[in-house]
Amino acid sequence: MASFEKVSVQELGRLWDEGMASGSSVDGDQAFARIKSKLDAKVAERKSQKRCASSRKPSR
């Protein structure tokens, strides 16, 4: 086996072990929905903070 192939097989084994050690799997659609919900909330919070900050600036 060539050096590159050996490293690739070792890396694949390492990733497999890491995945197995990480716990049970989750449904992908549910995971993405949860992530999107959290991201949407953070984006809305930032937009709200920017609006509040711009309304507090003194006009010149």
N, C-alpha and C positions, 0 to 999 in steps of 0.2 A: 504494500500500500504506500502510495506517495505521501510525502510529508504534509501537503495541503489536505489530502483526504483524511489523514490521521487526525489532524487538528480539527477538521470539520466534524468528524465522528465524535471526537472528545467534546467539542462545543455542543453538539446536539445532545449528547448524554448529560452534560452539565445543565443545559436548559430543561431537559426532561425532568431531572432530579429537582430542580428549582420549582418547576410547575407542580410536581407531585407534593412537594413540601409546603406549598402555599395554601393548601386546604382544598375544600370542595369547590367545584365550578359554580358559576352563576350564569343565569340566562343573559345572553348578550343584549337583547332588546331592552330588558329591564335595566341592565347596567347603564346602557347609553341613555335611557330615559332619565335615570337618576342623575347622571352626570350633567345632562342638558338642563335639567331643572335647577340644579345648583348653579350652573354657569349663568343661566338666564337671570336668576335672583341676584347674582353678583353684578352683572351688567346693569340691571335696573337700579341697584343700589348706587353704583358709580354715577349713573346718569342723574340720579336724584341728588347726589352730593354735589355734582358740578352745577346743577341748577340752583341749589341753595347757595353755593359759594359765589356764583355770578350775581345773585340777587343781593348779596351782602356788600358787594364792592361799591364804594362811594362813587357817585358820578362826578365828572369834572366838567 
